């Protein structure tokens, strides 16, 4: 037996020890990285919290107003045709003012336009609640839509501007959750306020007086939640930032000729706008065909009463809003465009499942899955779109997105109503599925191989 030390065993032991040490270091680095990412996400700028707070109020304002304004008009004695026109006026106001509002925000800056929205929206809501004349109701609803549009075209660009890439999707997910998830509770609040007023004033809950207070409460919520926006830090308009950057940046002699045409580098990105907006229009047509009429579909197909119907969609909104908070986890693993198009492709068969489901439970589960996926891609889709254009055109792009939403949610329900009347109830869901597949395919063809912008 040799007395020489077993060098192979010592080497193996050393190698194992080194490997264990390296793994421990890697684990510590991963843990430290995760803690740093969490700290980065939690340490948001103050302005982001102010914007999110206003979004929370906007969610409550929308649901309270949607519930009580129609009931209020009904209590005044107006018929469904007028109430339908009244409901369409805010969308018409948004359609007319969306692009001008976005261009104005790019010129003047986001804060003044957002403050104007926060001041005027509660005023026009209050006018709806205080008047009973048909022309005034229609005008107030129209201008309330005009005023609210300024929020839609400035909120997202502001959140994009005030967050870094690591925080962005998470913040937009939280924004969607507050607007659509927590905001769904406004349906309960909007129903409780007339009941409370009725008990205090000894009147009927469906009386003009009780419902008027419901509409005024939407105005009050909008006004109160908008007050902190005055504390937002104002930033110069994007045009001013571009001009100052051009002045401060030294221009090489070889680029002197190009410098005489400073707008050449900032040409309006018409092709990118078209590649983003055409699929969005088709997508909104499909979504509008289902969302606008899905409650009626459940009533006609499964003979649901209002109570169970409201419960189903309250749960859908809250649960879907919670699920939207997981968006950053998906973005961490996959590309934004991959998530968006995959969700659209998956949502298409879910549309068909809902429309042709033989049982209520199958249709409800399909609706929940569709709602979860839709709310999941909301912040991802928004972040992706805003990252495709320079800062100068983000508010303008938001304005055009309001236009595609308004048109899509007008054409989609019109087509769906015709299909449900002259074909069958389920045909609208097939139409929606086709729209989703087309929209996803167009997005994938335009952006699937394009490198991501920072």
C-alpha angles and dihedrals in degrees: 000000000000120000091210112119116255098252093179092062092046090050092049091048091049091048092049091048091049091048092050091048091050092050090050090051091049091049091050090048091050091048091046090048092050091049090048091050091049092048091048091051095046095046094072123164115267091244090061091057090049091052093047090050090054090047088056089054091046090055092053092044092053097049096041091048095045091053100042104035094062091045090047092053089048091051089054088060100255119148126237094261091060092042089053090052090048090052091051096052097081090052089049090050089050092050092053097044105032100092095038089050092051093048090047090052090051089052103040101026131259100269100061092047092047091048090051088054092048091052101042101040095066090043094057091042089054090049089055090053095046100047132068101181113109098227092050092047091053094046093047091050091048094051091043086060090048092051094045092052090069088065093052094050097045107034098069096042088050092051090047091049095049099046134064124232094267093053099037104085092040092052092047089049090053089047091054092046093053092046100042105018106039089027089064087072087068087080088066092044092048090054095043098052096062088046091052093047090047092054093047097046097034094238134123117279091232094050123117092250096051094045091045088062089051091057091044090052089059088053091048093050091050092050097046096047090048096057096083090057088081086071092061114121107245117231124196118261115273091246090056092049091051092050094048091048090052091051095048097045112089112234118217117235090244089059095051092107092051091048090064087068103047093164091063091080091048102045116157105271096230095161093051091047090052092047090053101038103044093058090043091053091051091044092052091048089057094044093044091051089061106028096052094051106024095101090051088048091056091048094050097040101039103018094235121180120229094257099058090037092056092046092052093053095041089057090045092054096045096044092044090050091052091049090053088066089071091066094102090057091057094044089052089061105031139031119267094240090049092053093046097049094041091053091049092050091048092047092057096070089041089059090054091046091055094045096048100032111135094204133050094231091055092050092047093049090048090050092049091051091047092049092048092052094044093052091043093061095040096089093034092052091048094049092046094051095047091050092057094068134048121262090258093067103037097098090045090052090050088053092053090048088057088053093051089047092051094047094042093049089049099046096037097058090042092056091042093051091051091048093048091049101044104024114022141291094266097052091082090061091051089052090051092050091053091050092052093051092049093047093049092048092051092049092047092049092050102039108013095100099026115112114248119258121228 
